[in-house]
């Protein structure tokens, strides 16, 4: 329920800023990279960006996982599901003098965001006992909650009268808490097996193991496309 309270808090926060803005501006966006996010889990994301001064904006984003993703496994304990929430503050036009104020939310920007992610997924691990060369497979399901913050650098540009494209890179920290269910793999008695070819799913599956909980470096990037409403 935490994330729903987080999402509802965005509404009065954004709405309360309308009294201080001249001129006003809303941009509704969808994240083009979130539906193919193989680094965590795919979601459909929508966000609203609102100007609060001539060069500062506040945006809230929410995403929901509508489908399983790129991999389907034979053993299924839970229907994969997940949600993402994000609150972001941006500073545009860093190098413009006060007399040359620009009232458009375009150009390079610096930002900071605070995010929350929650996900349930099925996981398959290949492993063997430390003194045994025969391979084993463990099918389990896990729940994972992540929260953290990123510093962002990005660029937003209008490609039409009311159409915007927004690209960004972010680096920060996150705290991960995973809980495993129906698990047989034992980190003290077993060793994970890795495929010869690079497989992006292997480190993702490991992120669902409870022994990998705690603080981590977080990197993110993406492209959004939006429409200005006002």
Buried (B, 14 or more C-beta within 10 A) or exposed (E): EEBEEBBEEBEEBBEEBEEEBEEEBBBBBBBBBBBEBEEBBBBBBBBBBBBBBBBBBBBBBBBEBEEBBEEEEEEEBBEBBBBBBBBBBBBBBEEEEEEEEEBBBBBBBEBBBBBBBBBBBBBBBBBBEEEEEEEBEBBBBBBBBBBBBBEBEBEBEBEEEEEBBBBBBBEBEBBBEBBBEBBEBEEEEBEBEEEEEEEEBBEBBBBBBBEBBEEBEBEBEBBBBBBBEE
